[in-house]
Amino acid sequence: MSPAPFDPAALPASVHLETGRGGLPVVRVVGRQGSAELYLHGAHLTSWTPAGGLPVLWLSAASLFTEAKAIRGGVPICFPWFGANPLDPAAPAHGFARLSAWELVGARDEDGTVAVTLRLADSPATRTTAWPHRFEALYTVTVGARLTLALTVTNRGPDAVTFEEALHSYLAVDDIRATEVTGLEGAPYLDQLAGMSVETDTVPVRFSAETDRIYLDSPAATAVTDGSGRTVSIATGGSHSTIVWNPWIVKAGSMVDFGDDEWTGMVCVETANVRTDAVRLGPGQSHTMSLLLSAIA
């Protein structure tokens, strides 16, 4: 049964449902401990800034704010598949969730920490895709001095289902060439630029070219430093995959929604369950994947 529609009049004073870029509805949070913008299109978090700090998420100035495209930057939700769909090459990359209209179902402000919950359920449109199953997804974004994202997927159908998922977080960095990601040392990864070959590094991830790695069975916490003195730490729950990505020069120049020179200011460190870490749920079962970001100057 679908929940009763949320009454915008019940929003706390720190939360506003407004019209955003491209005419898309956006939830704006201005709390005592942090601020954020969350679009209903794709349940896409486009910004988070802890009070007194700098923005932690990166958003492309060339991003397309339209119902037909995913927003470039912030934290897209990849679900129920990651990358290209193996059964339908024409299906949208990374699934339908980041192109769907989510509904606002709750918001609360507790001592300056603000939580907003969005919902997506199966529809006639999703049931005609390569993943036609009954489901409900609840996404709670908690904005404060730290940022918590929690995606709970429930199988509402009569059969077991398998899906992939990712919180595809784009982090702002001062300079990718001075950036490193720690916490993945010694973990094997699939190099998507080298025919999915399995590689291992014993040092932090550093960047001198396009990078696209999938670390499987890697629930360890990670941290991103960029030479500016700030460290962004990433803790996860219910996640067994980590993806690290930067497009570098040529790939950035090939994307219409990505500025040619913007590759220097971002890195993706994604919380995920993909490939052999895909989630399988029996009827009525639920799974929660979460991400906790902290920025330390």
C-alpha positions as CSV (number, residue, x, y, z in Angstrom):
1,M,0.0,0.0,0.0
2,S,1.3,3.4,-0.9
3,P,1.8,5.9,1.9
4,A,-0.5,8.9,2.1
5,P,0.8,11.9,0.1
6,F,3.1,14.1,2.2
7,D,1.7,17.5,3.0
8,P,4.3,20.2,2.2
9,A,2.7,22.3,4.9
10,A,4.2,19.8,7.4
11,L,7.8,20.6,6.4
12,P,10.0,22.0,9.2
13,A,11.1,25.6,8.7
14,S,14.6,24.4,7.6
15,V,13.1,22.5,4.6
16,H,11.6,24.1,1.5
17,L,10.0,22.4,-1.6
18,E,10.7,24.7,-4.5
19,T,11.2,24.9,-8.2
20,G,14.8,24.4,-9.1
21,R,16.9,24.5,-12.3
22,G,15.1,23.5,-15.5
23,G,11.8,23.8,-13.7
24,L,12.5,20.6,-11.7
25,P,11.2,20.3,-8.1
26,V,13.9,20.6,-5.5
27,V,14.0,20.2,-1.7
28,R,16.3,22.8,-0.2
29,V,17.6,22.3,3.3
30,V,19.0,25.1,5.3
31,G,19.8,23.7,8.7
32,R,21.9,25.0,11.6
33,Q,24.5,22.3,11.0
34,G,24.5,22.1,7.2
35,S,22.7,22.9,3.9
36,A,21.8,20.8,0.9
37,E,19.8,20.6,-2.3
38,L,17.9,17.4,-3.2
39,Y,16.1,17.1,-6.5
40,L,13.0,14.8,-6.8
41,H,14.3,14.0,-10.3
42,G,16.3,10.9,-9.6
43,A,16.4,11.6,-5.9
44,H,19.5,13.5,-6.8
45,L,21.5,15.2,-4.1
46,T,23.3,18.1,-5.9
47,S,24.9,19.8,-2.9
48,W,25.9,19.5,0.7
49,T,27.8,22.1,2.7
50,P,28.5,21.7,6.4
51,A,27.9,24.9,8.4
52,G,31.0,27.1,8.2
53,G,32.6,24.8,5.7
54,L,33.1,24.5,1.9
55,P,30.9,22.5,-0.5
56,V,31.8,18.8,-0.3
57,L,30.0,17.6,-3.5
58,W,31.0,18.5,-7.0
59,L,28.4,19.5,-9.7
60,S,29.2,20.2,-13.3
61,A,28.4,23.7,-14.6
62,A,27.4,22.0,-17.8
63,S,24.9,19.6,-16.2
64,L,21.6,19.2,-17.9
65,F,18.6,19.8,-15.7
66,T,15.9,18.0,-17.7
67,E,13.6,15.0,-17.0
68,A,15.2,13.2,-20.0
69,K,18.7,13.2,-18.5
70,A,20.5,12.4,-15.3
71,I,22.1,15.3,-13.5
72,R,25.9,15.3,-13.7
73,G,27.6,15.5,-10.3
74,G,26.4,15.4,-6.7
75,V,25.1,11.9,-5.8
76,P,23.2,10.0,-8.5
77,I,21.5,6.8,-7.5
78,C,22.3,3.8,-9.7
79,F,19.6,1.2,-9.5
80,P,18.6,-1.6,-10.4
81,W,21.7,-2.1,-12.6
82,F,25.1,-0.5,-12.8
83,G,26.6,0.6,-16.1
84,A,25.1,-0.9,-19.3
85,N,22.3,-3.4,-18.8
86,P,23.5,-6.8,-20.0
87,L,20.1,-7.9,-21.2
88,D,19.1,-4.7,-23.0
89,P,21.9,-2.5,-24.5
90,A,19.3,0.2,-25.3
91,A,18.3,0.5,-21.6
92,P,19.6,3.7,-19.8
93,A,23.0,3.3,-18.2
94,H,22.9,2.8,-14.4
95,G,19.2,2.0,-14.4
96,F,16.0,3.9,-14.2
97,A,16.1,5.3,-10.7
98,R,18.2,8.3,-11.5
99,L,15.7,9.2,-14.3
100,S,12.6,8.7,-12.3
101,A,10.4,11.1,-10.4
102,W,10.7,10.3,-6.7
103,E,8.1,11.5,-4.1
104,L,8.7,13.4,-0.9
105,V,7.3,11.3,2.0
106,G,8.9,12.8,5.1
107,A,11.1,15.5,6.6
108,R,12.2,16.3,10.2
109,D,14.6,18.7,11.9
110,E,16.2,17.4,15.2
111,D,18.5,19.9,16.8
112,G,19.7,21.2,13.5
113,T,20.2,17.9,11.8
114,V,17.7,17.6,9.0
115,A,16.4,14.3,7.5
116,V,14.5,14.1,4.2
117,T,13.0,10.9,2.9
118,L,12.0,10.2,-0.7
119,R,10.2,7.2,-2.2
120,L,10.2,5.3,-5.5
121,A,8.0,2.3,-6.3
122,D,7.5,0.1,-9.3
123,S,5.2,1.5,-12.0
124,P,3.9,0.5,-15.4
125,A,7.0,2.2,-16.9
126,T,9.5,0.3,-14.7
127,R,7.7,-3.0,-15.2
128,T,8.4,-2.7,-19.0
129,T,12.2,-2.4,-18.4
130,A,14.8,-5.2,-18.3
131,W,14.1,-5.3,-14.5
132,P,10.3,-5.7,-14.3
133,H,9.9,-6.5,-10.6
134,R,7.7,-5.1,-7.8
135,F,9.7,-3.0,-5.3
136,E,9.8,-0.1,-3.0
137,A,12.8,2.1,-2.4
138,L,13.1,4.6,0.4
139,Y,16.0,7.1,0.4
140,T,16.8,9.1,3.5
141,V,19.2,12.1,3.3
142,T,20.4,13.4,6.6
143,V,22.0,16.8,6.5
144,G,24.1,18.1,9.3
145,A,27.8,18.5,10.2
146,R,28.0,15.1,8.5
147,L,26.0,13.7,5.6
148,T,24.3,10.4,5.8
149,L,22.6,8.7,2.8
150,A,20.6,5.5,3.3
151,L,18.9,3.6,0.5
152,T,16.5,0.9,1.5
153,V,15.1,-1.4,-1.2
154,T,12.2,-3.8,-0.4
155,N,11.1,-6.7,-2.6
156,R,7.3,-6.3,-3.0
157,G,7.0,-9.2,-5.5
158,P,6.3,-12.9,-5.1
159,D,9.7,-14.0,-6.4
160,A,13.4,-13.4,-5.4
161,V,15.1,-10.5,-7.2
162,T,18.7,-9.5,-7.8
163,F,19.8,-6.0,-8.4
164,E,22.9,-3.7,-8.4
165,E,23.0,-0.3,-6.7
166,A,25.4,2.6,-6.2
167,L,25.5,6.0,-4.5
168,H,27.6,7.5,-7.2
169,S,29.1,10.3,-5.2
170,Y,31.1,13.1,-6.9
171,L,33.5,14.7,-4.4
172,A,34.9,18.2,-5.0
173,V,38.8,18.2,-4.8
174,D,41.2,21.1,-5.2
175,D,43.3,19.3,-7.9
176,I,42.9,15.7,-8.9
177,R,46.6,15.5,-9.7
178,A,47.3,16.1,-6.0
179,T,44.5,13.8,-4.8
180,E,44.8,10.4,-3.2
181,V,42.2,7.9,-1.9
182,T,43.3,5.8,1.0
183,G,41.7,2.7,2.5
184,L,41.8,0.5,-0.6
185,E,45.5,-0.5,-0.4
186,G,46.0,-4.2,-1.1
187,A,42.4,-4.7,-2.3
188,P,42.0,-6.3,-5.8
189,Y,40.0,-4.3,-8.3
190,L,38.6,-4.7,-11.8
191,D,40.2,-2.2,-14.2
192,Q,37.4,-1.2,-16.5
193,L,39.9,0.5,-18.9
194,A,42.0,-2.7,-19.3
195,G,39.4,-5.2,-20.2
196,M,38.2,-5.8,-16.6
197,S,41.6,-7.2,-15.7
198,V,42.2,-7.9,-12.0
199,E,44.8,-5.6,-10.5
200,T,46.1,-4.8,-7.0
201,D,47.9,-1.7,-5.6
202,T,49.7,-1.6,-2.2
203,V,49.7,2.2,-2.2
204,P,46.8,4.8,-2.0
205,V,45.0,5.5,-5.3
206,R,46.6,8.4,-7.1
207,F,45.6,10.0,-10.4
208,S,47.7,10.7,-13.6
209,A,45.3,9.4,-16.2
210,E,41.7,8.3,-16.7
211,T,40.8,6.0,-13.8
212,D,37.8,3.6,-13.6
213,R,38.1,0.9,-11.0
214,I,35.6,-1.5,-9.3
215,Y,36.8,-2.8,-5.9
216,L,34.7,-5.9,-5.0
217,D,34.3,-7.2,-1.5
218,S,35.7,-3.9,-0.2
219,P,33.6,-2.7,2.8
220,A,36.6,-0.8,4.3
221,A,36.3,2.9,5.1
222,T,38.1,5.3,2.7
223,A,39.4,8.9,2.8
224,V,40.1,11.5,0.2
225,T,42.8,14.1,0.5
226,D,43.6,16.7,-2.2
227,G,46.5,18.8,-0.9
228,S,44.2,21.5,0.4
229,G,44.4,20.4,4.0
230,R,40.8,18.9,3.9
231,T,40.1,15.2,4.3
232,V,36.8,13.7,3.3
233,S,36.2,10.4,5.1
234,I,33.7,7.9,3.8
235,A,32.2,5.2,5.9
236,T,29.6,2.7,4.5
237,G,27.1,0.2,5.7
238,G,25.5,-2.7,3.7
239,S,28.0,-2.0,0.8
240,H,30.6,-4.5,-0.5
241,S,31.8,-2.6,-3.6
242,T,33.7,0.6,-4.1
243,I,34.1,2.4,-7.4
244,V,36.8,5.0,-8.1
245,W,36.5,7.2,-11.2
246,N,37.9,10.3,-12.9
247,P,37.4,10.8,-16.6
248,W,40.6,12.9,-17.2
249,I,41.0,15.0,-20.3
250,V,39.7,13.1,-23.3
251,K,36.7,11.5,-21.7
252,A,35.7,14.8,-20.1
253,G,35.8,16.5,-23.5
254,S,33.5,13.9,-25.0
255,M,30.6,14.4,-22.6
256,V,28.2,17.2,-23.4
257,D,27.2,17.7,-19.7
258,F,30.8,17.8,-18.4
259,G,33.0,20.9,-18.8
260,D,36.2,20.2,-20.7
261,D,38.4,21.4,-17.8
262,E,36.2,20.3,-14.9
263,W,38.0,16.9,-14.5
264,T,40.6,18.5,-12.3
265,G,38.1,19.4,-9.6
266,M,36.4,16.1,-8.9
267,V,36.7,12.4,-8.0
268,C,34.0,9.7,-7.7
269,V,34.3,7.3,-4.7
270,E,31.1,5.3,-4.9
271,T,29.4,3.2,-2.3
272,A,28.0,0.2,-4.2
273,N,26.9,-3.4,-4.6
274,V,27.7,-4.5,-8.1
275,R,28.8,-7.5,-10.2
276,T,29.4,-10.4,-7.8
277,D,28.3,-8.2,-4.9
278,A,24.8,-7.7,-6.3
279,V,22.0,-7.9,-3.8
280,R,19.5,-10.8,-3.8
281,L,16.3,-10.4,-1.9
282,G,13.5,-12.9,-1.2
283,P,9.8,-11.9,-1.2
284,G,9.3,-9.2,1.4
285,Q,12.9,-8.8,2.3
286,S,14.7,-5.5,2.5
287,H,18.3,-4.3,2.2
288,T,19.8,-1.0,3.3
289,M,23.0,0.5,1.9
290,S,24.3,3.6,3.6
291,L,27.1,6.2,3.2
292,L,28.4,8.6,5.8
293,L,30.5,11.6,4.6
294,S,32.6,13.7,7.0
295,A,34.8,16.7,6.0
296,I,37.7,17.5,8.3
297,A,39.7,20.7,7.5
